[in-house]
Structures are given as structure tokens and as C-alpha cells.
Amino acid sequence: MVNLPRLGTNKMKIIKANFFLSILIWLILSKNSLAYLDPGTGSLIIQSTIAAVAGAFYTIKLYWFQIRKFISKVLNKKRNID
């Protein structure tokens, strides 16, 4: 087994930041692809949007009691301060 030297956490963060920055620049500066988007692609986008909204509502439903409890604590603290 080969022991590779470990990079420091700061150096690793810099490498990750440079990588994501280079990808971002590449995406921004890329030319038009002149791609054809068929109806199936539009359907996929609509389905993904509906699924994301449904998932968000379901997540809110699951944690509704905790969310309500948190909001009531915040509002009660404001009332006690005034």
C-alpha cells in the first residue's frame, strides 16, 4: 500500500475553491451550444419542478410542529423584550 502525503486542510480548501472557480469561469465563458431541446426535456424540467415543490411541502409537513414551536419561541422572546 502506498502512503500518500496528506495535504493540509487550508491547502485542500484552496484547491477546492480554485477548482470550483475554474468550473464557474468555464461555464460562464463557454459559447452557445446550439443544442435542440425536445419536448421530453421540457417534460423532465416540469416533473423535476413539481417533485421539488412536493418534496418541500412534505418536508414542511414532517417538521411542522418543530417549526411552529421554534417560531412561537422567537415571538415570545420578542414580546418579553418589549
N, C-alpha and C positions, 0 to 999 in steps of 0.2 A: 504494500500500500504506500502510495506516495503522499508525503506530508507537504501540503501547500502552505506557504506563509499566509497568515491571517492579516487582512487589511484592517486598519483602524476604523472605528465607526465614523469618524469625521471624513476620512478619505472615501469611504464607501458612500456616504451621503453626497459628497461632491460628485462622485462618478454617476450616481443615480440622477442627480439634478442635471448634469451635463447630458446624460442620455435622453431624458425626457425633454429637455430644452432643444436638443438637436432634432428629435422627432417632431416637436411642435413647429420648429422653423421649416423643416422639410414639408410638413403638411400645408403650412401657410404659403410657401413659395412654389408649390407644385402647380403645374399648368393644368388646364382643363383636360379632362379625360375623354370627353365626347362619348360617354357611355349611354347606352339605352336602358331606361328603366321600364320594364314591362309591368303589366297590371299585377302580377304576383308580388312584385316588390312593394307596390302601394298597399296591397292587402297585408303583407307582412308588417309594414310600418303601423297600419291601423290596429292590427291584432296586438302588436307589442305595446302600443299606447294604451289600449283598453286593458291589457293584462297588468300594466304598471299601475294604472288607476285603481283597478280592482284589488291588487295586492296592497296598495297603500290604504285603501278603505278597510281591508281585512286586518291589517296590522293595527290600525287605529282602533278597530273593534276589539281586538285582543287585549290591548293595553288601555282601554277607555277608562277603567276605574282608576288606574295609576295616574293617568293624565289628569283626570278630574281632581284627584287628591292633591297632585302637585300644584295645579292652578289654584285650588282653594287655599293651600298653604301660602302661596305667594300673595294672593289677595288679602288674606288675613294679616300677613306681616305688614302690608301697606296700610291697612286700616289701623293697626296697633301703633304704627309710627305716627300717623296723623293724629 
